[in-house]
């Protein structure tokens, strides 16, 4: 199964890259606690207030354009997540998230909508 989500964020590519790779920013809009070593071979942990946890292994880092990793929760098969950033003509950023797994979860889809709503409006 594959879940694909595209969203255009009213922010430059560099700002969106920081939002998806900086643990402090991820803890604001995605998971409650985040540890993330953003380098090929790096690892990460995502923890939510409801007790859910996911472990990640990063295998693709191409700043500020692409981040790829596998992740899973306890007792789950790993899913593959690829995040790709592209600048639109007006300076906004198109973020494409593709998650692939036997039973892909859509956590990134709803979280990206929340992140888009929280971005400040540019003048």
One Martini backbone bead per residue (centre of mass of N, CA, C, O) as a GRO file, in nm:
protein
  123
    1UNK     BB    1   0.100   0.034   0.017
    2UNK     BB    2   0.019   0.384  -0.075
    3UNK     BB    3   0.096   0.713   0.045
    4UNK     BB    4   0.003   1.029  -0.103
    5UNK     BB    5   0.131   1.369  -0.049
    6UNK     BB    6   0.040   1.707  -0.131
    7UNK     BB    7   0.188   2.030  -0.043
    8UNK     BB    8   0.151   2.382  -0.014
    9UNK     BB    9   0.389   2.604   0.120
   10UNK     BB   10   0.425   2.934   0.261
   11UNK     BB   11   0.751   2.867   0.200
   12UNK     BB   12   1.062   2.814   0.195
   13UNK     BB   13   1.257   2.546   0.156
   14UNK     BB   14   1.439   2.590   0.407
   15UNK     BB   15   1.204   2.602   0.614
   16UNK     BB   16   1.087   2.321   0.555
   17UNK     BB   17   1.337   2.162   0.615
   18UNK     BB   18   1.346   2.241   0.914
   19UNK     BB   19   1.056   2.127   0.985
   20UNK     BB   20   1.154   1.812   0.898
   21UNK     BB   21   1.458   1.807   1.074
   22UNK     BB   22   1.388   1.954   1.337
   23UNK     BB   23   1.313   1.846   1.645
   24UNK     BB   24   1.176   2.102   1.763
   25UNK     BB   25   0.972   2.137   1.530
   26UNK     BB   26   0.847   1.851   1.532
   27UNK     BB   27   0.740   1.883   1.834
   28UNK     BB   28   0.516   2.090   1.748
   29UNK     BB   29   0.367   1.932   1.474
   30UNK     BB   30   0.400   1.607   1.523
   31UNK     BB   31   0.558   1.528   1.782
   32UNK     BB   32   0.633   1.551   2.117
   33UNK     BB   33   0.897   1.368   2.066
   34UNK     BB   34   1.234   1.428   1.924
   35UNK     BB   35   1.478   1.223   1.761
   36UNK     BB   36   1.735   1.341   1.516
   37UNK     BB   37   1.971   1.208   1.276
   38UNK     BB   38   2.057   1.400   0.994
   39UNK     BB   39   2.179   1.121   0.836
   40UNK     BB   40   2.329   0.887   0.688
   41UNK     BB   41   2.252   0.639   0.934
   42UNK     BB   42   2.056   0.761   1.100
   43UNK     BB   43   1.845   0.824   1.384
   44UNK     BB   44   1.504   0.785   1.531
   45UNK     BB   45   1.250   0.937   1.751
   46UNK     BB   46   0.894   0.900   1.813
   47UNK     BB   47   0.668   1.073   2.042
   48UNK     BB   48   0.355   1.041   2.196
   49UNK     BB   49   0.114   1.108   2.433
   50UNK     BB   50  -0.029   0.811   2.383
   51UNK     BB   51   0.259   0.620   2.357
   52UNK     BB   52   0.357   0.636   2.087
   53UNK     BB   53   0.610   0.477   1.876
   54UNK     BB   54   0.900   0.553   1.659
   55UNK     BB   55   1.146   0.413   1.449
   56UNK     BB   56   1.435   0.544   1.272
   57UNK     BB   57   1.600   0.516   0.939
   58UNK     BB   58   1.838   0.686   0.765
   59UNK     BB   59   1.918   0.705   0.388
   60UNK     BB   60   1.826   1.009   0.295
   61UNK     BB   61   2.028   1.313   0.224
   62UNK     BB   62   1.919   1.627   0.045
   63UNK     BB   63   1.985   1.925   0.092
   64UNK     BB   64   1.664   2.078   0.063
   65UNK     BB   65   1.500   1.808  -0.096
   66UNK     BB   66   1.570   1.520   0.067
   67UNK     BB   67   1.396   1.259   0.261
   68UNK     BB   68   1.483   0.925   0.388
   69UNK     BB   69   1.292   0.651   0.549
   70UNK     BB   70   1.251   0.420   0.805
   71UNK     BB   71   0.963   0.293   0.998
   72UNK     BB   72   0.850   0.190   1.339
   73UNK     BB   73   0.669   0.011   1.551
   74UNK     BB   74   0.585  -0.200   1.773
   75UNK     BB   75   0.531  -0.488   1.580
   76UNK     BB   76   0.599  -0.357   1.305
   77UNK     BB   77   0.622  -0.291   0.995
   78UNK     BB   78   0.804  -0.130   0.785
   79UNK     BB   79   0.820   0.196   0.651
   80UNK     BB   80   0.833   0.417   0.377
   81UNK     BB   81   0.984   0.753   0.363
   82UNK     BB   82   0.928   1.031   0.132
   83UNK     BB   83   1.073   1.360   0.105
   84UNK     BB   84   0.984   1.631  -0.119
   85UNK     BB   85   1.127   1.940  -0.243
   86UNK     BB   86   0.969   2.223  -0.416
   87UNK     BB   87   0.986   2.510  -0.594
   88UNK     BB   88   0.790   2.756  -0.668
   89UNK     BB   89   0.745   3.041  -0.852
   90UNK     BB   90   0.639   3.202  -0.572
   91UNK     BB   91   0.821   3.051  -0.323
   92UNK     BB   92   0.696   2.810  -0.264
   93UNK     BB   93   0.633   2.473  -0.125
   94UNK     BB   94   0.653   2.146  -0.243
   95UNK     BB   95   0.529   1.868  -0.061
   96UNK     BB   96   0.625   1.527  -0.083
   97UNK     BB   97   0.460   1.230   0.042
   98UNK     BB   98   0.581   0.890   0.070
   99UNK     BB   99   0.414   0.592   0.188
  100UNK     BB  100   0.541   0.254   0.235
  101UNK     BB  101   0.336  -0.043   0.292
  102UNK     BB  102   0.135  -0.289   0.375
  103UNK     BB  103   0.024  -0.061   0.605
  104UNK     BB  104  -0.016   0.242   0.561
  105UNK     BB  105   0.031   0.542   0.710
  106UNK     BB  106  -0.114   0.892   0.769
  107UNK     BB  107   0.049   1.093   0.954
  108UNK     BB  108   0.170   1.303   0.754
  109UNK     BB  109  -0.093   1.417   0.637
  110UNK     BB  110  -0.216   1.553   0.892
  111UNK     BB  111   0.040   1.707   0.983
  112UNK     BB  112   0.071   1.890   0.733
  113UNK     BB  113  -0.192   2.043   0.771
  114UNK     BB  114  -0.112   2.166   1.042
  115UNK     BB  115   0.142   2.312   0.945
  116UNK     BB  116   0.009   2.495   0.735
  117UNK     BB  117  -0.178   2.643   0.945
  118UNK     BB  118   0.087   2.758   1.116
  119UNK     BB  119   0.177   2.936   0.906
  120UNK     BB  120   0.276   3.224   0.813
  121UNK     BB  121   0.197   3.501   0.648
  122UNK     BB  122   0.301   3.639   0.364
  123UNK     BB  123   0.371   3.954   0.206
   0.00000   0.00000   0.00000
